[in-house]
Amino acid sequence: MAKRAPAKKKNPRPRDSQGRLLIEVPLWMAIVTLGLIAVLFLWAWSKGRQVPAHVRVRGVDNFEEALPSIAGLTRGDVLPGNQIEVLQNGDGFFPRFLADLVAARKTIHLETYVWWKGRITEQIARILAEKARQGVEVRLTVDAFGSTKMEDHQFQAMRQAGVKAIRYHPFKLVEFGYVNNRTHRKVAVIDGHVAYVFGHGIAAEWTGNGQDAQHWRDTGVRLVGPIVNPAQSVFAQHWAEATGEALVGPRYFPVQHPAGNLRVHMVGSSPRGGVAELEVLMKIAIATAKRELIIQNPYFIPDNDTVELLSGAVKRGVDVRIMVPGPLTDSGVVKHAGHFYFEDLTERGIRLYVFQRTMLHQKIVLVDGLWSLVGSSNLDDRSYDINDEASVGIIDRGVAAQLKNAFDDDLRSSILVRLEAWNARSLWHKAEDWLSYRVNDQL
């Protein structure tokens, strides 16, 4: 009988030095895979980008003449007949807000970027769930990225109680191109007649009175009057986008009667391609200043056009003062990107202050003691071109005076940037500033 040929031995599978199996991938497959990853990344990055544009604004002789343009650029109208309360820090904001939530009888609409952890999150979640069980229509929009620290049991308990709760732009492969677009808005409307526009997050950091590193500094406003309907529109925009449910009718947009004598316009910005409307609004506001310009912002990263406008304001005799976070910040990269123009701004006569006591998070702009901007809008490319924001412009000297008094109080916890000392910072600090500014459009 013929002998069978010995079976060929299979090549042993390759292993590393520790005996673990290695997977062999053809070179062409690796190249194609890396290429597809690069294309997907570029696609997602480009979806959040706008066409680069240089916006230059000439000075305006009369601020009142500029107001319709300032409001109209964000598709808003200046509406008279409003009442406003300025709410400072958590101690000023949350008790008022919680009381209005408890008093709600028809609807509660809340949209926020941050929902983290802490007793305040438990309080709000419990109230929203209880109101839903009472038959109040409760809708909650939280940003999927900004709510990553949110405890899942809170979200599920609210939904089980009847709260219509959604996460805005959660990660989905089919929507990968929108992963960088976030809702940074903080807005609430209660019973269609009371609105809040604020910078606070729903988290322990925003409670207290901005007294230490664990309690941040922030500002919000409570609104009653005709401006409530535009605030409702800002909430309804994302709600319809995410759920397909359009909020229509007097239950959501009731007739608003005058509640005071303040003129207000809503600034609900979204990236739509072309020149960012929020950017143009801010630059017109700077160009209109005649006497005084005050800015408080945690993410102040100006472009060259903004630097030139600020410089032009100083040359017109405007007192320009800007306050940004100091050692306490939630993003070192953002802080260093903001430092990039410190030397240039200081040389041009702009007074820069760095806040020392805690994280400075409020977004305030004051022009000539008359026009104020309060809300969620930062002064950087991300707010201009990528995120969706919500703020209110207020034309009232009383409100401006309140905000200026708060700014003056914050000066006591701030250090003025002096050119000689600033230029003496370390080479490593300078390198961090330069490198951080290279990626400022994504910060």
GILINWO-V940672 format. One record per pair of residues at least 24 apart in sequence whose C-alpha atoms are under 10 Angstrom apart, sorted by sequence separation. I is the first residue (numbers start at 1). J is the second residue. D is the distance in whole Angstrom. If there is no record, write none. Layout:
i=(I I)
j=(J J)
d=(D D)
//
This chain:
i=(104 107 108 138 139 140 141 142 143 144 145 196 197 198 229 282 285 286 289 290 300 370 371 372 98 102 106 107 129 133 137 138 139 140 141 142 143 144 145 196 197 228 229 284 287 288 289 291 292 293 294 295 296 297 298 299 300 370 371 372 94 98 101 102 105 106 129 132 136 137 138 139 140 141 142 143 144 145 195 196 197 228 229 283 286 287 290 291 292 293 294 295 296 297 298 299 328 329 369 370 371 97 101 104 115 132 133 134 135 136 137 138 139 140 141 142 143 144 195 196 229 279 283 286 289 290 291 292 293 294 295 296 297 298 326 327 328 329 364 366 369 370 372 373 99 102 103 106 107 108 109 110 111 112 113 114 115 126 129 130 132 133 134 135 140 194 195 196 226 228 289 290 291 292 293 294 295 296 297 298 321 322 323 324 325 326 327 328 363 365 366 367 369 370 371 372 98 102 105 106 107 108 109 110 111 112 113 114 115 121 122 125 128 129 132 133 194 195 226 227 287 289 290 291 292 293 294 295 296 320 321 322 323 324 325 326 327 328 329 330 368 369 370 371 372 374 90 94 98 101 105 106 107 108 109 110 111 112 113 114 115 116 117 121 124 125 128 129 131 132 133 193 194 195 225 226 289 299 319 320 321 322 323 324 325 326 327 328 329 330 369 370 373 105 106 107 108 109 110 111 112 113 114 115 116 126 127 128 129 130 131 132 193 194 225 226 227 237 289 298 318 319 320 321 322 323 324 325 326 327 328 329 330 369 370 372 104 105 106 107 108 109 110 111 113 114 115 116 117 118 122 125 126 129 130 131 132 192 193 194 195 196 224 225 226 234 286 298 299 318 319 320 321 322 323 324 325 326 327 328 329 368 369 372 104 113 114 115 116 117 118 121 125 128 129 130 187 189 193 194 195 224 225 226 233 234 235 298 301 311 315 325 326 366 367 369 104 112 113 114 115 116 117 124 128 129 145 186 187 188 189 193 194 195 197 224 225 226 231 234 286 300 301 307 311 314 315 325 326 366 369 112 114 115 116 126 128 129 144 145 193 194 195 196 224 225 230 231 233 234 299 300 301 302 303 310 311 314 324 325 365 366 369 114 115 145 146 192 193 195 223 224 225 227 230 231 298 299 301 302 311 312 313 314 324 325 117 145 146 192 194 195 225 226 227 229 230 231 298 300 301 302 303 304 307 308 311 313 323 324 366 125 143 144 145 146 190 194 226 227 228 230 299 300 301 302 303 307 310 311 324 365 366 143 144 189 192 193 225 226 227 299 300 301 302 310 311 324 364 365 142 143 188 189 192 298 301 302 308 310 364 142 143 223 301 307 323 338 141 142 143 189 190 322 338 142 188 189 302 307 322 337 364 141 142 187 188 189 141 187 189 321 141 188 189 334 187 188 320 140 187 139 185 186 318 319 185 318 360 138 150 150 357 111 113 137 147 149 356 108 109 110 111 112 113 136 146 147 183 355 356 357 358 386 111 112 354 355 356 357 385 386 111 293 294 295 296 298 353 354 355 356 357 384 385 386 192 296 353 355 356 382 383 192 193 296 354 355 356 381 382 383 142 191 192 193 353 354 355 380 381 382 383 191 192 193 298 299 353 354 355 380 381 382 190 191 192 193 298 299 352 353 354 380 381 189 191 192 193 297 298 299 300 352 353 354 380 192 193 296 297 298 299 352 353 296 297 298 351 352 353 296 297 298 351 352 295 296 297 350 351 295 296 297 113 114 197 295 296 113 114 168 294 295 296 112 113 114 168 294 295 346 347 111 112 113 114 169 293 294 295 346 347 111 112 113 166 168 169 293 294 306 346 111 112 113 168 292 293 294 343 345 110 111 112 167 168 292 293 294 342 343 344 110 111 112 166 291 292 293 303 342 343 346 110 111 166 289 290 291 292 295 301 302 303 342 343 109 110 111 124 289 290 291 292 293 294 295 299 300 301 302 303 109 110 164 218 286 288 289 297 298 299 300 301 302 343 108 109 110 121 122 218 285 286 287 288 289 297 298 299 300 301 342 343 108 109 121 122 285 286 297 298 299 300 301 342 107 108 109 120 121 285 289 296 297 298 299 107 108 109 119 120 121 185 282 296 297 299 339 106 107 108 118 119 120 185 295 299 323 105 106 107 110 114 115 116 117 118 119 120 322 104 105 106 107 108 109 110 111 112 113 114 115 116 117 118 120 285 321 101 103 104 108 112 113 114 115 116 117 118 120 183 285 323 101 103 104 112 113 114 115 116 117 118 119 182 285 323 326 100 101 112 113 114 115 116 118 181 325 326 100 101 104 112 181 324 339 340 97 100 282 323 339 340 342 323 340 341 97 323 336 339 340 341 100 141 322 336 339 340 100 140 321 336 337 338 339 340 139 336 337 338 340 341 139 141 282 335 336 337 339 340 97 141 335 336 337 338 339 340 97 140 278 333 334 336 337 338 139 278 279 332 333 336 337 141 278 279 332 335 336 337 279 282 333 334 335 337 338 93 333 334 337 279 280 332 333 336 337 93 276 278 279 334 94 267 278 279 333 334 337 93 264 266 267 268 276 277 278 333 94 263 264 265 267 268 269 276 277 334 87 264 266 267 268 275 276 294 334 88 89 90 267 275 276 278 294 333 84 85 87 89 90 271 274 278 296 84 86 88 90 94 216 271 273 278 295 331 90 93 94 216 270 271 272 273 278 294 90 93 94 213 214 269 270 271 272 296 90 91 92 93 213 269 270 271 90 91 92 93 212 213 269 270 271 89 90 91 92 269 270 271 89 90 91 269 270 271 89 90 91 269 270 88 89 90 268 269 270 88 89 268 269 88 89 110 267 268 269 109 111 112 267 268 111 266 267 268 90 93 97 110 111 266 267 89 90 92 93 96 109 265 266 267 89 90 92 93 109 111 265 266 89 90 92 93 111 264 265 266 47 48 88 89 90 92 93 264 265 47 48 88 89 90 109 263 264 265 44 45 46 47 48 49 87 88 89 263 264 44 45 46 47 48 49 87 88 262 263 264 40 43 44 45 47 48 86 87 88 262 263 43 44 45 46 47 48 86 87 262 303 41 42 43 44 45 85 86 87 261 262 302 40 41 44 45 85 86 262 301 40 44 84 85 86 262 303 83 84 85 217 302 83 84 85 301 83 84 217 301 82 83 84 216 217 218 219 82 83 215 216 217 218 219 220 301 81 82 83 109 213 215 216 217 218 219 220 81 82 83 107 108 212 213 214 215 216 217 218 219 220 299 80 81 82 106 107 212 213 214 215 216 217 218 219 79 80 81 82 106 211 212 213 216 218 79 80 210 211 212 213 78 79 210 211 78 210 77 210 238 79 210 77 206 221 76 205 220 221 234 206 219 220 234 235 219 220 234 218 219 231 201 231 200 231 199 200 199 198 199 198 199 227 223 221 220 221 220 82 81 82 83 84 199 200 201 81 82 83 84 198 199 200 81 82 83 84 197 198 199 80 81 82 83 84 197 198 199 79 80 81 82 83 84 196 197 198 199 80 81 82 83 84 80 81 82 83 79 80 81 82 79 80 81 78 79 80 219 78 79 80 77 78 79 77 78 79 219 76 77 78 187 76 77 186 187 75 76 77 185 186 74 75 76 185 186 199 74 75 76 184 185 198 199 71 72 74 75 184 197 198 217 71 72 73 74 75 184 197 198 70 71 72 74 196 197 71 73 74 196 68 70 67 184 182 183 181 182 74 75 180 184 185 187 73 74 183 184 185 186 187 73 74 181 182 183 184 185 186 187 72 73 74 181 182 183 184 185 186 73 74 180 181 182 183 184 185 70 73 74 180 181 182 183 70 73 178 72 70 71 69 70 73 69 70 70 70 69 70 67 66 67 66 55 50 52 53 54 55 63 66 67 49 50 51 52 53 63 66 48 49 50 51 52 53 57 65 47 48 49 50 51 52 55 56 57 59 60 63 64 48 49 50 51 55 58 59 60 63 47 50 57 58 59 60 61 62 63 56 57 59 60 61 62 63 55 56 57 58 59 60 61 62 55 57 58 59 60 61 57 58 59 60 56 57 59 55 57 54 55 56 57 54 55 56 59 54 55 58 54 56 57 56 59 58 59 59 180 113 112 89 89 88 113 113 86 63 67 63 64 63 64 63 84 82 84 86 85 86 78 79 80 84 88 78 79 86 78 86 88 71 71 70 67 67 50 64 49 49 52 48 50 51 49 50 49 50 48 49 48 47 48 45 49 48 49 48 45)
j=(128 131 132 162 163 164 165 166 167 168 169 220 221 222 253 306 309 310 313 314 324 394 395 396 123 127 131 132 154 158 162 163 164 165 166 167 168 169 170 221 222 253 254 309 312 313 314 316 317 318 319 320 321 322 323 324 325 395 396 397 120 124 127 128 131 132 155 158 162 163 164 165 166 167 168 169 170 171 221 222 223 254 255 309 312 313 316 317 318 319 320 321 322 323 324 325 354 355 395 396 397 124 128 131 142 159 160 161 162 163 164 165 166 167 168 169 170 171 222 223 256 306 310 313 316 317 318 319 320 321 322 323 324 325 353 354 355 356 391 393 396 397 399 400 127 130 131 134 135 136 137 138 139 140 141 142 143 154 157 158 160 161 162 163 168 222 223 224 254 256 317 318 319 320 321 322 323 324 325 326 349 350 351 352 353 354 355 356 391 393 394 395 397 398 399 400 127 131 134 135 136 137 138 139 140 141 142 143 144 150 151 154 157 158 161 162 223 224 255 256 316 318 319 320 321 322 323 324 325 349 350 351 352 353 354 355 356 357 358 359 397 398 399 400 401 403 120 124 128 131 135 136 137 138 139 140 141 142 143 144 145 146 147 151 154 155 158 159 161 162 163 223 224 225 255 256 319 329 349 350 351 352 353 354 355 356 357 358 359 360 399 400 403 136 137 138 139 140 141 142 143 144 145 146 147 157 158 159 160 161 162 163 224 225 256 257 258 268 320 329 349 350 351 352 353 354 355 356 357 358 359 360 361 400 401 403 136 137 138 139 140 141 142 143 145 146 147 148 149 150 154 157 158 161 162 163 164 224 225 226 227 228 256 257 258 266 318 330 331 350 351 352 353 354 355 356 357 358 359 360 361 400 401 404 137 146 147 148 149 150 151 154 158 161 162 163 220 222 226 227 228 257 258 259 266 267 268 331 334 344 348 358 359 399 400 402 138 146 147 148 149 150 151 158 162 163 179 220 221 222 223 227 228 229 231 258 259 260 265 268 320 334 335 341 345 348 349 359 360 400 403 147 149 150 151 161 163 164 179 180 228 229 230 231 259 260 265 266 268 269 334 335 336 337 338 345 346 349 359 360 400 401 404 150 151 181 182 228 229 231 259 260 261 263 266 267 334 335 337 338 347 348 349 350 360 361 154 182 183 229 231 232 262 263 264 266 267 268 335 337 338 339 340 341 344 345 348 350 360 361 403 163 181 182 183 184 228 232 264 265 266 268 337 338 339 340 341 345 348 349 362 403 404 182 183 228 231 232 264 265 266 338 339 340 341 349 350 363 403 404 182 183 228 229 232 338 341 342 348 350 404 183 184 264 342 348 364 379 183 184 185 231 232 364 380 185 231 232 345 350 365 380 407 185 186 231 232 233 186 232 234 366 187 234 235 380 234 235 367 188 235 188 234 235 367 368 235 368 410 190 202 203 410 165 167 191 201 203 410 163 164 165 166 167 168 191 201 202 238 410 411 412 413 441 167 168 410 411 412 413 441 442 168 350 351 352 353 355 410 411 412 413 414 441 442 443 250 354 411 413 414 440 441 251 252 355 413 414 415 440 441 442 202 251 252 253 413 414 415 440 441 442 443 252 253 254 359 360 414 415 416 441 442 443 252 253 254 255 360 361 414 415 416 442 443 252 254 255 256 360 361 362 363 415 416 417 443 256 257 360 361 362 363 416 417 361 362 363 416 417 418 362 363 364 417 418 362 363 364 417 418 363 364 365 182 183 266 364 365 183 184 238 364 365 366 183 184 185 239 365 366 417 418 183 184 185 186 241 365 366 367 418 419 184 185 186 239 241 242 366 367 379 419 185 186 187 242 366 367 368 417 419 185 186 187 242 243 367 368 369 417 418 419 186 187 188 242 367 368 369 379 418 419 422 187 188 243 366 367 368 369 372 378 379 380 419 420 187 188 189 202 367 368 369 370 371 372 373 377 378 379 380 381 188 189 243 297 365 367 368 376 377 378 379 380 381 422 188 189 190 201 202 298 365 366 367 368 369 377 378 379 380 381 422 423 189 190 202 203 366 367 378 379 380 381 382 423 189 190 191 202 203 367 371 378 379 380 381 190 191 192 202 203 204 268 365 379 380 382 422 190 191 192 202 203 204 269 379 383 407 190 191 192 195 199 200 201 202 203 204 205 407 190 191 192 193 194 195 196 197 198 199 200 201 202 203 204 206 371 407 188 190 191 195 199 200 201 202 203 204 205 207 270 372 410 189 191 192 200 201 202 203 204 205 206 207 270 373 411 414 189 190 201 202 203 204 205 207 270 414 415 190 191 194 202 271 414 429 430 188 191 373 414 430 431 433 415 432 433 190 416 429 432 433 434 194 235 416 430 433 434 195 235 416 431 432 433 434 435 235 432 433 434 436 437 236 238 379 432 433 434 436 437 195 239 433 434 435 436 437 438 196 239 377 432 433 435 436 437 239 378 379 432 433 436 437 242 379 380 433 436 437 438 381 384 435 436 437 439 440 196 436 437 440 383 384 436 437 440 441 198 381 383 384 439 200 373 384 385 439 440 443 200 371 373 374 375 383 384 385 440 202 371 372 373 375 376 377 384 385 442 196 373 375 376 377 384 385 403 443 198 199 200 377 385 386 388 404 443 195 196 198 200 201 382 385 389 407 196 198 200 202 206 328 383 385 390 407 443 203 206 207 329 383 384 385 386 391 407 204 207 208 327 328 383 384 385 386 410 205 206 207 208 328 384 385 386 206 207 208 209 328 329 385 386 387 206 207 208 209 386 387 388 207 208 209 387 388 389 208 209 210 388 389 208 209 210 388 389 390 209 210 389 390 210 211 232 389 390 391 232 234 235 390 391 235 390 391 392 215 218 222 235 236 391 392 215 216 218 219 222 235 391 392 393 216 217 219 220 236 238 392 393 217 218 220 221 239 392 393 394 176 177 217 218 219 221 222 393 394 177 178 218 219 220 239 393 394 395 175 176 177 178 179 180 218 219 220 394 395 176 177 178 179 180 181 219 220 394 395 396 173 176 177 178 180 181 219 220 221 395 396 177 178 179 180 181 182 220 221 396 437 176 177 178 179 180 220 221 222 396 397 437 176 177 180 181 221 222 398 437 177 181 221 222 223 399 440 221 222 223 355 440 222 223 224 440 223 224 357 441 223 224 225 357 358 359 360 224 225 357 358 359 360 361 362 443 224 225 226 252 356 358 359 360 361 362 363 225 226 227 251 252 356 357 358 359 360 361 362 363 364 443 225 226 227 251 252 357 358 359 360 361 362 363 364 225 226 227 228 252 357 358 359 362 364 226 227 357 358 359 360 226 227 358 359 227 359 227 360 388 230 361 230 359 374 230 359 374 375 388 361 374 375 389 390 375 376 390 375 376 390 361 391 361 392 361 362 362 362 363 363 364 392 392 391 391 392 392 256 256 257 258 259 374 375 376 257 258 259 260 374 375 376 258 259 260 261 374 375 376 258 259 260 261 262 375 376 377 258 259 260 261 262 263 375 376 377 378 260 261 262 263 264 261 262 263 264 261 262 263 264 262 263 264 262 263 264 403 263 264 265 263 264 265 264 265 266 406 264 265 266 375 265 266 375 376 265 266 267 375 376 265 266 267 376 377 390 266 267 268 376 377 390 391 264 265 267 268 377 390 391 410 265 266 267 268 269 378 391 392 265 266 267 269 391 392 267 269 270 392 265 267 265 383 382 383 382 383 276 277 382 386 387 389 276 277 386 387 388 389 390 277 278 385 386 387 388 389 390 391 277 278 279 386 387 388 389 390 391 279 280 386 387 388 389 390 391 277 280 281 387 388 389 390 278 281 386 281 280 281 280 281 284 281 282 283 284 284 285 284 284 285 285 275 271 273 274 275 276 284 287 288 271 272 273 274 275 285 288 271 272 273 274 275 276 280 288 271 272 273 274 275 276 279 280 281 283 284 287 288 273 274 275 276 280 283 284 285 288 273 276 283 284 285 286 287 288 289 283 284 286 287 288 289 290 283 284 285 286 287 288 289 290 284 286 287 288 289 290 287 288 289 290 287 288 290 303 305 303 304 305 306 304 305 306 309 305 306 309 306 308 309 309 312 312 313 316 442 376 376 361 362 362 388 389 374 367 371 368 370 370 371 371 394 394 396 399 399 400 393 394 395 399 403 394 395 402 395 403 406 392 393 393 393 395 381 395 381 382 385 382 384 385 384 385 385 386 385 386 386 386 387 386 441 441 442 442 442)
d=(10 9 9 8 6 6 6 6 5 5 8 7 6 9 6 9 10 7 7 9 7 8 5 8 8 7 9 9 9 10 8 5 5 5 5 5 5 6 7 6 7 8 8 9 8 9 10 8 9 7 8 8 9 8 8 7 9 6 6 9 8 7 7 8 8 10 10 8 9 7 6 6 6 6 6 7 5 9 8 5 8 9 9 7 9 7 7 7 5 6 6 6 6 7 5 8 10 10 9 5 8 9 8 8 7 9 10 10 9 9 8 8 8 8 6 9 8 8 6 6 8 9 9 7 9 7 4 5 5 5 5 5 6 6 8 8 8 10 10 10 8 5 8 9 10 9 9 10 9 7 8 8 8 8 8 7 8 8 7 9 10 6 10 10 10 7 5 9 10 8 9 6 6 6 6 6 6 6 8 9 9 8 9 8 8 5 8 7 9 9 10 10 6 8 9 6 8 7 9 8 5 6 6 6 6 6 6 7 10 9 10 6 10 5 6 6 6 7 8 8 10 7 9 9 8 8 8 9 9 8 6 6 6 6 5 5 6 8 8 8 9 9 8 7 10 10 10 10 10 8 8 5 5 5 5 5 5 5 5 9 10 8 9 9 10 8 7 8 9 5 8 8 5 9 9 5 9 10 9 5 5 5 5 5 5 5 9 6 5 10 9 6 10 6 6 6 6 6 6 6 7 8 8 7 6 9 9 10 8 7 9 6 6 8 6 7 10 10 9 8 10 8 6 6 6 6 6 7 8 8 5 8 10 5 8 8 7 9 9 8 8 8 8 8 8 5 5 7 7 10 7 8 8 5 9 9 9 10 7 10 8 9 9 6 7 9 10 9 9 9 8 9 8 9 7 9 9 8 8 8 9 9 7 10 10 5 5 8 5 6 10 8 6 9 7 9 10 10 9 9 6 9 5 8 10 9 9 10 8 9 9 8 8 10 8 10 10 8 7 9 7 5 7 10 9 6 9 9 10 9 9 9 6 9 8 8 5 10 9 6 10 8 9 8 8 8 9 6 8 7 9 9 9 6 7 10 7 10 9 9 6 9 10 8 6 7 8 7 9 9 7 8 9 9 10 8 10 7 9 5 9 9 8 9 9 10 8 7 8 7 9 8 9 9 6 9 9 7 6 7 9 9 10 7 7 8 10 8 9 7 9 8 9 10 7 9 9 8 8 9 4 10 10 9 8 9 6 9 9 9 8 10 10 8 9 8 9 10 9 7 9 9 9 6 8 9 9 7 9 7 10 9 8 7 9 7 9 9 10 10 7 7 9 8 7 9 7 10 8 10 10 6 10 9 7 9 8 10 9 7 10 8 8 9 10 9 10 10 9 9 9 7 9 10 9 9 8 6 10 10 9 10 9 10 9 7 8 10 10 9 10 10 10 10 8 10 8 8 10 9 7 10 9 9 10 9 9 9 9 9 10 9 9 10 10 9 10 10 9 10 10 10 10 10 9 9 9 9 8 7 10 10 9 9 10 10 10 8 9 6 8 8 9 10 10 10 9 10 10 9 9 6 8 9 9 10 8 10 8 6 5 8 9 7 9 10 9 4 7 7 6 10 10 8 5 9 9 5 7 8 5 6 9 7 6 8 8 10 6 5 9 7 7 6 9 9 6 9 6 9 10 5 7 9 8 9 9 9 7 7 5 10 10 8 4 7 8 9 9 8 7 7 9 6 6 8 6 7 7 6 9 7 5 10 7 8 10 6 7 10 9 8 5 8 8 10 10 6 7 6 8 8 8 5 9 7 5 9 9 6 7 8 9 8 7 6 9 10 7 5 9 7 7 9 6 7 9 9 8 6 7 10 6 7 4 10 7 8 5 9 9 10 10 6 7 8 10 6 6 9 8 9 9 8 5 8 8 8 5 8 10 10 7 9 6 6 8 9 8 5 7 10 9 7 8 9 9 8 4 9 8 6 7 9 10 10 9 9 9 7 6 6 9 5 7 10 10 9 8 6 10 10 6 5 5 8 7 7 5 9 10 10 10 9 10 10 9 10 9 7 6 6 8 8 7 6 6 6 10 9 8 6 8 6 10 10 10 8 5 9 7 6 7 10 10 7 10 10 6 6 9 10 6 8 8 9 10 10 10 10 8 5 8 9 8 6 9 10 9 9 9 5 7 10 10 10 8 8 6 7 10 10 6 7 8 10 10 9 9 10 9 10 8 6 6 5 5 9 9 10 10 9 6 10 9 9 5 5 5 6 8 8 9 10 9 10 9 10 9 7 6 6 8 9 10 9 10 10 8 8 10 7 7 8 7 10 9 9 9 9 9 7 9 10 8 9 9 9 8 9 9 9 8 9 10 10 9 9 9 10 9 8 9 5 10 8 9 10 9 6 6 10 10 10 9 8 8 8 9 10 6 5 10 8 9 10 8 8 10 4 7 9 6 10 7 8 8 8 8 8 10 8 9 8 8 9 8 5 7 8 10 8 9 8 6 4 9 9 9 10 8 7 8 8 10 9 7 10 8 9 9 6 8 6 9 9 9 8 10 10 9 9 8 6 9 9 9 6 9 9 7 9 8 9 10 10 10 9 7 9 9 9 10 9 10 9 10 9 6 9 10 10 10 10 10 9 9 6 10 6 10 10 8 9 8 9 10 8 8 10 10 9 8 10 10 9 9 8 10 10 10 10 9 10 9 8 10 9 9 10 9 8 10 9 7 8 10 10 8 9 9 9 10 10 9 8 5 9 10 9 9 9 10 7 8 8 6 5 6 9 10 10 9 9 8 7 7 4 5 8 10 7 7 7 5 6 8 5 10 7 6 9 6 7 10 5 8 7 5 9 8 6 6 6 9 9 10 8 5 9 8 9 10 6 7 7 8 5 8 8 9 8 8 10 6 5 9 8 10 8 9 7 9 5 7 7 8 9 7 9 9 6 6 6 8 9 8 9 7 5 9 9 8 8 5 8 10 9 6 7 6 7 6 6 9 10 9 5 9 9 10 8 6 8 9 9 5 8 6 6 6 7 10 9 6 10 6 7 7 5 9 10 8 4 9 8 6 7 5 8 7 7 6 6 9 9 8 10 6 5 6 10 9 9 9 7 7 9 5 7 9 10 10 8 8 7 10 5 7 10 8 8 9 6 5 9 9 10 10 6 7 10 10 8 5 9 7 6 7 9 9 7 5 9 9 7 9 10 6 6 10 6 6 7 8 8 9 9 5 9 10 9 7 5 5 5 5 9 6 6 9 8 10 10 7 8 8 6 6 4 7 10 9 8 7 7 8 8 6 5 9 10 7 7 8 8 9 7 9 9 9 7 5 7 9 9 7 8 8 7 8 10 10 6 7 10 9 8 9 8 9 10 10 9 10 7 8 9 7 8 10 9 7 6 9 9 8 9 7 10 10 8 10 9 8 9 7 8 6 8 7 9 10 9 10 10 9 9 10 10 9 9 8 9 8 9 10 8 6 6 8 7 5 8 4 5 5 10 8 5 5 8 6 5 7 8 6 6 8 10 9 5 6 6 10 9 8 10 10 8 5 5 9 9 6 6 6 9 10 6 6 7 8 4 8 10 5 6 9 6 5 9 10 5 6 8 5 9 10 10 6 8 9 6 8 7 9 10 6 10 8 6 9 9 7 6 10 9 8 8 8 7 8 8 9 9 9 6 8 8 7 7 9 6 10 9 7 9 10 6 9 9 7 9 6 10 7 7 10 9 10 10 10 9 8 10 10 9 10 9 9 10 10 9 9 9 6 9 6 6 8 7 6 7 9 7 6 6 5 7 9 9 8 10 5 5 5 5 5 9 10 9 7 5 6 7 8 8 10 7 7 8 8 9 9 9 6 10 9 8 8 10 5 10 8 8 10 7 9 7 10 8 9 8 8 8 10 8 8 9 10 10 10 9 8 7 8 6 9 7 8 10 5 6 8 9 8 10 10 10 8 6 7 10 8 9 10 10 8 10 9 9 10 7 9 7 9 8 10 6 10 8 7 8 10 10 10 7 8 8 6 9 7 7 9 8 8 9 9 10 5 5 9 9 10 9 6 6 8 8 6 9 8 9 9 9 9 10 9 9 10 6 10 9 7 8 9 7 9 9 10 9 8 8 9 10 9 10 9 9 10 10 9 9 10 10 9 9 9 9 10 9 10 9 9 10 10 7 8 10 9 10 9 8 9 9 10 8 9 8 9 10 8 9 10 9 10 10 9 9 10 9 9 9 10 6 6 8 7 7 5 9 8 10 8 10 9 9 9)
//
